Each structure stands twice: as structure tokens, then as C-alpha cells.
Amino acid sequence: MFCSACGQPIDAWSPYCPRCGRQVIPIATATPPPWAWTRVHRHVHTLGILWIAYACLTLMSWLFAVGVLEGFFHSRGIPFGHGFDGFYSFPFAHFPFLIPIITIVLAGRAVLCFVTGIALLRRASWARVLAIVCAFLTLIRPFLGTALAVYTLWVLLPSASGQEYDQIAEPSLQ
């Protein structure tokens, strides 16, 4: 950087020219255009939205499944969640503790996915590691879970992606 009055080289952080004393006007740094963004920068927002959507889909699908089971077995005179050893026995009749356990596990997984999505959207410095862990936990979920996990690992797992994510991460969210 050079002084606009005398042409003296100036350090970028210097407020005045050491030769003539003229005030140095700081140069505004612009954000890079979208075509110059790194691969991680282009995909991290999409990943955040997809993790939040996956969390909502997980909870809604379980609530839908519970409603369908309730309607199916109630129409046959079998109270949902209570054992009956007749012809149309409820599948969890001998294991009534399974529905609350499945609900707790799915709710925990949904909360973890939701936190991952929010952290990626906020560019938290720890969100990359959390997203990779969630991706490995979600990898064996058929179709959508596997697709989201593969996409997450493709974007965030390489070591170069770690350096790119560190550049866009918010330092205040450590």
C-alpha cells in the first residue's frame, strides 16, 4: 500500500503516512463473489437446511407411524399399547416398553440433527465435527439418511475441507 500524496510505502495498519503525515484511508475488503467461494462455503448452508429438514422428517414419520398403528389396531378392537393375544395381536403387545424407548431414541436423534443444522447455519467452529459424527450415525438409514450422510461426508470430511471450514467459521461461536 502506498500514500496517495507522496507515494511512500505504508503498512496497511498504519493510520498516517510516516513521511508526509497524511491520514491513510483504510481499504474496504469486499466479500468474494459466489463463483470464488470454496466448495465448503457453497454447500454448508444447504447442509444446515437439510439436517434441520431431516430432523423434522424423522419426528413426523414416527408420529405418522404411531397414528397409523393406533388406527389399524383400534379398528380391530385392540387398544393400542395393551396386549391382546387374539388373532390380530398388536406387534408390541409383549413389549410395551418399546414404544417409549423408540420415541426417546428418535427424539434424541432428531434433536442432534436439529442442533447440527443450526450449528452449520451459524458457522460454529465445532459444527463440522458434529456434522461428521451425525453423518456416520445416519449412514445406515435407508435412502434419505444415507444420501444426507454421504453428501455431508463428501463436503466436510476431507482435510482440505477442514481448512476451508475454519476460514468461514465464526470465531465467536467456539
Secondary structure, DSSP 8 states (H G I E B T S, - for coil): -B-TTT--B--TT-SB-TTT--B----------GGG--HHHHHHHHHHHHHHHHHHHHHHHHHHHHHHHHHHHHTTT--TTS---SSS--TTTT-TTHHHHHHHHHHHHHHHHHHHHHHHHHTBTTHHHHHHHHHHHHTTSTTHHHHHHHHHHHHHSSHHHHHHHHHHSBGGG-
